[in-house]
Amino acid sequence: MKRRLLLMGLAGLVLLASCGKDDEPRVPDPLEGKWLLSEFQLTNAPVEFTSWEGAVLPLGQLVTWENYQIEFLADNTFKRRIFLPGADSTDDGVWAKDGETLTITSNDSGAIEEEYNIENVDEVELIWSEAVSLRLIKDAVADTLTQAYVDSLTDAEFDALFVPVNITLNYVFAK
């Protein structure tokens, strides 16, 4: 009898301990919410391209997107909409954050996993970056160009002024 009372007492104690303090409320990740891409910025420019450091490029100058919107949900899923001339593209999938690394995996068949470095995220701004290769004009060449000379070039000659360069592309979003 004493043994049963002891077991019942222990079981009651376990129940009381488990019914104690509720779990702490979940603190939302600052990444959660709807973000709208406002511009691109170039950083980490090689020495021959320092005039490009910090350059701000509007959406239409670098890509044909009219707009780019992504929403990160608390359940680690996302919804994305890219506004293109004449048609929009939408997709969804999952996202994960490991330290400063953001991974976005679309549910679209054939989609590749996207990986970005989070440069900044707060209540109003998100900046993620990736290393890219862009065709830019070297500072030494740009410093000697005049509008009259550029106007005299054929399209092929003008295109030849641009050379591939590895640089960091920052995507700047507003909430």
N, C-alpha and C positions, 0 to 999 in steps of 0.2 A: 504494500500500500504506500509506504513511504517512497518507494522507488517510483511508483506512478505519479505521485504528487511532485516529486523532484523533476521528472520528465515533463510533466505538464507545466511546471513553473519555468523550466528552461525554454520550452516551446513558446510560452507567453512572452518571455523576455526577448526571444528572437523576433517575435511579431512586433513587439513594442519598438525594438531597435530599428526594424525595417520601416515602421510607420512614423519614424521621427521626422527630422528635418527634410523637407522636399528638396529635390535637386535644384541647384542654382539655375536661374533663368539663362537661356542661351544668349550669348553676346553675338550679335550679327557681325559677320565679316564685313569690313568697309567696302569690299568689292561688290557686295550684294546691291542690286538695284539696276536701274535702267541708265545706260550711258550712250551718249551721242558723240561720235567722232567729230572734232572741230578742225583739226589741222595735223600736219606732220611737221616734225622738226628733225634736222640732221645734226648728229653729234659724233664725236670721235673721228673727225676728219683727219686724214693723213696730212703731213706738213705741206705737201704741194697743193693742198686744197683747203687751206685754212679760211679762205673767204666763205666757204660753205658752212663752217662751224656755226651752229645755232640757227641756220637758215630755216625759215618757216615756209612751208609749202602748202597752199590750199589744196583741198581734195582734188579738184579738177585738174590741177597742174601735174600731179604725180600718177593718179589713177582716174579711170572714167566714172568712178562712183560719184553720185550726186550727194549721197549721204550713207552713213553706216551707223547702225544702232544695235546694241547688244544689251541683253538683260541677264544678269547673273542672279539665279534664284537660290534660296536658302538650302534647297535639297541637292545642291551641286549640279543642277541642270542649267542650261542657258537657252535663250531664244535670240536669234539674230536676224536682222533684216538689212540687206544692202540695196540701196536705191540706185538703180542703173537707168540710163536714158532709155525710155521706152518700155522698161520692164523692171520688176523688183525680184530679188532673190532672197528666199528665206530658208533658214535651217534651224535645227536645234540639236542638242546633244548634252554632253557632260563637261564639267570643268573641275579642275583640281588645282590647288595652290600648295606648293611645297616651298616654304621660305619665300624667296622672291621670284620663284619660277611659277608661271601660270601656264597650265596645259589645257587646251580646248580641243575636244574630240567631237566632231560632228557625227550625227546619226546618218548623214547622207552616204550612200554607197560610194566607195572609191575615194572618200575624203581622207586627207592625210591629217595626222595629229599636228596641231599648231602649238608651238612653244614660244613663250615670250618672257622677257625679264620685266618684272614690275619695278618701275623707277620711282613711282609715287602713287599713293592712293589715299584719299581723305574723303570728307563729306561731299566735296564738290568737283574734284578732279581726279582722273585716273590717267597715268602715263605708263604705257608698256612699250618695250622696245624689242627690236630684233636686228641682228647683223644682216645687211643686204649688200648687194653689189649694184651700184647705180652708175650711169654714164654721166660724168660731169666734166666741166672744162677746168683745166689746171689754172691756178692763180696767175702764173707767168703769161699764159696765153690770154686770159681774160683781161689782164692789165693793158694789153696792147691793142685790143679790139676797138674799132670805131664802128659806129652804125653804118657809115658809108661802106666800109670794108665788108661787114656782114651782109649788107644788101647786095653786094657784088658777087657773093658766093652762090654756087649751085647748091641744091639740097644735099647732094653727096659731099661736097666740100664742107658745108656747115656741119653735117653729121660727123665728119672726120675730126672736128675740133673736140668732140666729146670722147673721153676714154673711160673704161670701166674702173671703178674704185670701190673698195670695201669700206663701208661706213655704217654707222648705227642709225636706224630709222626709228624715231619716237612717234607713237600714235598718241595724240593728246585728246582725251575725252572729257566732256562735261556732263554732270548729272542733271 
